[in-house]
Amino acid sequence: MARLGLSTKHKLLLIINELIVPLRVIFVVCAAGYVHAFLGTQKRITYPYSSIRVFKQLSHLYELIYESDVICIDQLRMDRVTFHKLCQILITKGQLRGTRNMSVEEMVAMFLIILAHHHKNRVIKFHFHRSGRNVSKYFHECLKAIIRCQKDFWKTPEPIPENSTDYRWKWFKNCLGALDGTYIRVRVPEKDKPRYKTRKNEIATNVLGVCSPELQFIYVLPGWEGSAHDGRVLRDAISKRNGLKVPNGNYYLVDGGYTNGKGVNDYITSVEPSDEWSAWRDNLATEMFNTWRGSRDSR
């Protein structure tokens, strides 16, 4: 094989040296493009508002509030029409506003599920594909909107009239409704757990609820420890400046956990026996039993 002359080698070296610079530029550009494409792909995968994530959010919301009344009642404790009416009330009177990334319907749905099922922040975060910060933020936004609408949600008590024909309430003239306490589980510091321990050995707070005959709330008193007796909670509610008011001549129905007193069963000494009363009592017992048996058989 013939050897190249020195002049030829020199020329080749010059050509190679001239090509190295553009080759380096091309290599750097390709590397930069690859890194940019790789990082862009990773960003699309991990970015919280990617198309896949948005699709999952909308699919879950559609299933909750649009698919059927059965699912809506099971998850939100109200049918679809009632849910959308509540959203409109919170928008018009509660000043609740949607954002670019979250609608009012989704905020209210998260709020209702937390109340209905006592779900934790991390559970809602997983099912709605939202951050824990957003779940907490919009829960409090819905709560503030509900408080602004309290005059529309609280029922003004009206006594049962003398000429009432309601087969359930006509026996209780001048009655304003019924009241009872309920336990709501809470998390408290270790040193406070003995005070919040209920007779069922749960850590909870004792909340007093007062309802009208139409099952509309009249008054609610939260905050008492689970170990507090129902009667003590009621006395506190009546003694507060803006607490539960019982006009003279009216009363509320209670269970055996309360003693008779001012405004509590104090106008009921006995119910006169009659065929109508006996028939109503028997029909009510039969209806309650059939409802219970139907719910048991449907499981």
Buried (B, 14 or more C-beta within 10 A) or exposed (E): EEEEEEEEEEEEEEEEEEEEEEEEEEEEEEEEEEEEEEEEEEEEEEEEEEEEBEEBBEEBBEEBBEEEEEBBBEBBBBBBEBBBEBBEBBBEBBEBEBEEEBBBBBBBBBBBBBBEBEBEBEBBBEBBBBEEEBBBBBBEBBEEBBEBBEEEEBBEBEBBEEEBEEEEBBBBBEBBBBBBBEBEEBEBEEEEEEEBBBEEEEBBBBBBBBBBBEEEBBBBBEEBBBBBBBBBBBBBBBEEEEBBBBEEEBBBBBEEEBEEBEBBBEBBEEEEEEEEEEEBEEEEEEEEEEEEEEEEEEE
